[in-house]
Amino acid sequence: MKLVDLKPSLRYHVHMVTSNLNTTGATGGTNGQNPRQLQGPESELAQKQAASGLSFYLHIPFCRTRCTYCDFNTYTNLGHLQGRYSIALAQEVERSLAAVAAGVYHPLKPLPTLAELGQTPKTGPVKTIFFGGGTPSLLPPAFLGKTLEAIARRADLGPGVEITIEANPGTLSLEKLRGLRQIGVNRLSFGVQTFDDPLLKSLGRTHTGAEAVEALEMARRTGFDNVNLDFIYGLPGQNLPTWQATLDRALSIRPAHLSLYGLTVEEGTMLHRQVESGKLTPTDSDTAADMYELAQDLLEKAGYIQYEISNWALRSPGDVPGTSPRLACQHNLVYWRNEPYLGCGPGAHSSFAGWRYPVMKDPDEYIRRLHANAPVVVADEAEQISREVDLADTVILALRLNEGLELARVEREFGQPLEKLFPGTLEMLSENELVEPFKGPQGEDRVRLTRHGRLVSNEVFLRFLPD
Ligand code: SF4
């Protein structure tokens, strides 16, 4: 029997891991406290990481309606908060960066106010910025621009930095697209999911396939050439021919990037209830595996490079085999390379200053707390990144990529070769044709999943998890 790795989107794993609203472990406000007293190893590491380049995930928790499969931290009845929310988000980002620059940042301590910190030097270069959601394209560009301005005041935001927003077809006009370009957005990621209209309707999506194509064309007319389309396979009622029809249509419009995710039926969603009651039946795992393999074949023939388990970029001149292509999502590469990032906004997760930590989920409470100089990180759910976890993440995330894991990196960062840290594992996986060694562009030794290994990647990753 074939096993398929039905993956939800990466951002689901990274930013939307379920967290409750329990913030009782959080500390109080900063009033009367000297921010300099907060200095410690975290503050030093935060400065060092920011100096070598930082990425931002910015969560926009608003949607028009709730799709049946979605358990992201998003709300359909809070549109009235958008203005106040944009100010709060810009504040969280600016205060975080100012605290980093002043050498007083600690994930679990309250953020000092800008008045307490005063002028600070810029922290360092910005690598990437990603507005995710929710539906960021619902917001007026000027609202999103406030956060970009805040980043530019406190860090070096160069002209070439990838700035992505997630968008839903039907939420953008030519005017809005022009506004987005004006504030510096240079990449769009459209949630299309399928071109099958009845299926779109059954998922609770508010657009048709034709509207998705129109959205892409409109984006191109306003100068966006770096556009991703997201699709889901393994949907109830989907079969190989309808999946192929969706892929054929996607390829006919040649977006720069495609993300294809296997459906996961999440508890608490409408889809979960429909499946539990027997109203809908998800695609079986063999068919889902066939859909994945069909996509691999069709996209390769159409000139797309699969640079990650669920992601493909259109081949560009100068792309080097065994490296990530030019049109890869630079922001997601930061996650897969296990590099630090700062997540701001309700439910966003960070990996920064030696900690993983989420922001509280309730947007109303989030705004209130920022105004009151109270902490927004859920301290109870924060986790200091141990060496074991860091090692497992470095190996597992790198294996997801076609550029693979540079073996010397493991020795450099963890003091021992991979074979010593996981005796016999690589050999066993290699014998079973799940991973393959190869030489990188500089002749360095690397290892990555084979095509078969991608189908059963969770089986491979298990071997590198800490006990
Ligand atoms: S548009 Fe996206 S974030 Fe909003 S409900 Fe649908 S899947 Fe969830």
Residues whose N, C-alpha, C, O or C-beta is under 5 A from the ligand:
A	BS01	SF4	C63 T65 R66 C67 C70 F72 T74 G133 G134
